Amino acid sequence: MSRVSTEKIMAQAGGKYTLLEMAFQRTRQLNNGAAPTIKTASRKNGRIALQEIAAGKVRLATDSEDEPETAEE
């Protein structure tokens, strides 16, 4: 999954501002050493975060939480 369709990922996130917040928070987690939840060839944390959102592995945290949650399997 090297490219993510903009329409698909926005539908998955629920809107462009929600997507922006999810991607920002998850990228920050990855920058701080969190492990990716998907296998990817990309080494860029921003791209990995978008791929994780498109795959449904990340959801936005509620107001009482600081970081987005990763889906556990």
C-alpha positions in Angstrom: 0.0 0.0 0.0 2.3 2.7 -1.2 -0.3 5.4 -2.1 -3.5 6.2 -0.2 -6.5 7.6 -2.0 -7.5 11.0 -0.6 -11.2 10.2 -0.9 -10.8 6.8 0.8 -8.8 8.1 3.7 -11.0 11.2 4.3 -14.1 8.9 4.4 -12.3 6.6 6.8 -11.4 9.5 9.1 -14.7 11.3 8.8 -13.5 14.6 7.4 -10.4 16.6 6.5 -9.9 18.2 9.9 -10.4 15.0 11.8 -7.9 13.3 9.4 -5.4 16.1 10.0 -5.6 15.7 13.7 -5.4 11.9 13.5 -2.4 12.1 11.2 -0.6 14.7 13.3 -1.1 12.8 16.6 -0.1 9.5 15.1 3.0 10.9 13.3 4.1 12.4 16.7 3.7 9.0 18.3 5.8 7.4 15.5 8.5 10.2 15.9 8.7 9.4 19.6 9.4 5.7 18.9 6.0 4.0 18.7 6.0 0.9 16.4 4.0 1.0 13.2 0.9 -1.1 13.3 1.2 -2.1 9.6 3.9 -3.5 7.4 5.1 -0.9 4.9 8.1 -0.1 2.8 7.9 3.6 3.7 10.3 5.1 6.2 8.5 8.4 6.5 6.4 8.6 9.6 3.8 10.9 8.1 3.1 8.5 5.2 3.0 5.5 7.7 0.4 7.4 9.8 -1.8 8.0 6.7 -1.5 4.3 5.7 -2.4 3.2 9.2 -5.5 5.5 9.2 -6.6 4.2 5.8 -6.2 0.6 7.1 -8.4 1.4 10.0 -5.7 0.7 12.6 -5.8 4.2 14.2 -8.8 6.1 15.6 -9.0 9.5 17.1 -8.7 9.8 20.9 -11.6 11.4 22.9 -11.2 14.7 24.6 -10.0 13.1 27.8 -7.1 11.4 26.0 -4.0 13.0 24.5 -3.0 10.5 21.9 -4.9 8.6 19.2 -5.4 5.0 19.9 -4.1 2.2 17.8 -6.4 -0.7 17.1 -5.3 -3.9 18.8 -5.8 -7.2 17.1 
